[in-house]
Amino acid sequence: MVCPTTSSQTTCTQVFIAMNTSDTTPTLERLAVCSSAVRLWFLHNGLQLTADKSEVVILGAGHQLRATANITAVEIDSSNLLVSDRLKSLGVTIDSHLRFDCHANNIAWA
């Protein structure tokens, strides 16, 4: 999830890219190029990409996540963002397996 900000508001943009787990390099390179293009669009439209408010999660089945376990950071707008096992989007906690255990636990504890 990429969250650009203006001086008075925050806008969240989500970027999803399919990845071949047998060769992740082209996808990670495409993501870096895409994030640079998004950054330029944001700047052109008075927004700012804030890497410190951005999150990365790799979603997939167990065998896909094991194949990508060596990816610990992703380059977004010249910043290396650590890959997380979950993130929160629109109030819903999404984990890398697309299970809602974490979300249900967060709701139950709230």
C-alpha positions as CSV (number, residue, x, y, z in Angstrom):
1,M,0.0,0.0,0.0
2,V,1.4,3.4,-1.0
3,C,0.1,6.4,0.9
4,P,0.8,9.8,-0.7
5,T,0.0,12.9,1.4
6,T,-0.9,16.5,0.7
7,S,-0.6,19.2,3.3
8,S,-4.3,18.8,4.4
9,Q,-5.2,15.1,3.7
10,T,-3.9,11.6,3.2
11,T,-4.8,9.6,0.2
12,C,-4.1,5.8,0.1
13,T,-3.2,4.1,-3.2
14,Q,-2.8,0.3,-3.4
15,V,-0.6,-1.3,-6.0
16,F,-1.0,-5.0,-6.7
17,I,1.4,-6.9,-9.0
18,A,1.3,-10.6,-9.9
19,M,4.6,-12.4,-9.3
20,N,6.1,-15.5,-10.7
21,T,7.7,-17.2,-7.7
22,S,10.2,-19.0,-9.7
23,D,11.8,-15.7,-10.9
24,T,10.9,-12.7,-8.8
25,T,13.5,-10.3,-10.2
26,P,11.5,-9.0,-13.2
27,T,8.5,-8.3,-11.0
28,L,10.5,-6.5,-8.3
29,E,12.2,-4.4,-11.0
30,R,8.7,-3.6,-12.6
31,L,7.5,-2.6,-9.1
32,A,10.4,-0.2,-8.7
33,V,9.7,1.4,-12.1
34,C,6.0,1.5,-11.4
35,S,6.6,3.2,-8.0
36,S,8.8,5.8,-9.7
37,A,6.0,6.5,-12.2
38,V,3.4,6.8,-9.4
39,R,5.7,9.2,-7.5
40,L,6.1,11.4,-10.6
41,W,2.3,11.4,-11.1
42,F,1.8,12.3,-7.5
43,L,4.3,15.2,-7.7
44,H,2.6,16.4,-10.9
45,N,-0.7,16.5,-9.1
46,G,0.5,18.1,-5.9
47,L,0.8,14.9,-3.8
48,Q,3.8,13.5,-2.1
49,L,4.8,9.8,-1.8
50,T,5.7,9.1,1.8
51,A,7.7,5.9,2.1
52,D,7.6,5.9,5.9
53,K,3.8,5.5,5.7
54,S,3.9,2.8,3.0
55,E,3.6,-0.9,3.6
56,V,4.4,-4.0,1.6
57,V,3.0,-7.5,2.0
58,I,3.3,-10.5,-0.3
59,L,0.0,-12.4,-0.6
60,G,-0.2,-16.0,-1.7
61,A,-0.6,-19.7,-0.8
62,G,1.8,-21.4,1.5
63,H,4.1,-22.7,-1.2
64,Q,4.2,-19.3,-2.9
65,L,5.1,-17.6,0.3
66,R,7.9,-20.1,1.0
67,A,9.3,-19.5,-2.5
68,T,9.4,-15.7,-1.8
69,A,10.7,-15.9,1.8
70,N,14.0,-14.5,0.8
71,I,12.4,-11.2,-0.2
72,T,12.7,-9.2,3.0
73,A,12.5,-5.7,1.5
74,V,11.1,-4.1,-1.7
75,E,12.2,-0.9,-3.3
76,I,9.5,1.7,-3.5
77,D,10.4,5.2,-4.7
78,S,14.1,4.7,-3.9
79,S,13.3,3.5,-0.4
80,N,13.7,-0.1,0.8
81,L,10.5,-1.1,2.6
82,L,10.5,-4.2,4.8
83,V,8.0,-6.9,3.8
84,S,5.4,-7.5,6.5
85,D,3.3,-10.5,7.1
86,R,0.2,-8.3,7.5
87,L,-1.1,-4.8,7.0
88,K,-4.2,-2.9,7.7
89,S,-6.3,-1.6,4.8
90,L,-9.5,0.4,5.3
91,G,-9.7,-0.9,8.8
92,V,-9.3,-4.6,7.8
93,T,-6.1,-6.5,8.8
94,I,-5.0,-8.6,5.9
95,D,-2.3,-11.2,6.4
96,S,-0.1,-12.8,3.7
97,H,-2.2,-15.9,3.6
98,L,-5.4,-13.9,3.1
99,R,-6.9,-15.3,6.3
100,F,-8.9,-13.2,8.6
101,D,-7.7,-14.6,11.9
102,C,-5.6,-11.5,12.7
103,H,-8.5,-9.2,11.8
104,A,-11.0,-11.3,13.9
105,N,-8.5,-11.2,16.9
106,N,-8.1,-7.4,16.5
107,I,-11.8,-6.9,16.5
108,A,-12.3,-9.2,19.5
109,W,-9.7,-7.4,21.5
110,A,-11.0,-3.9,20.6
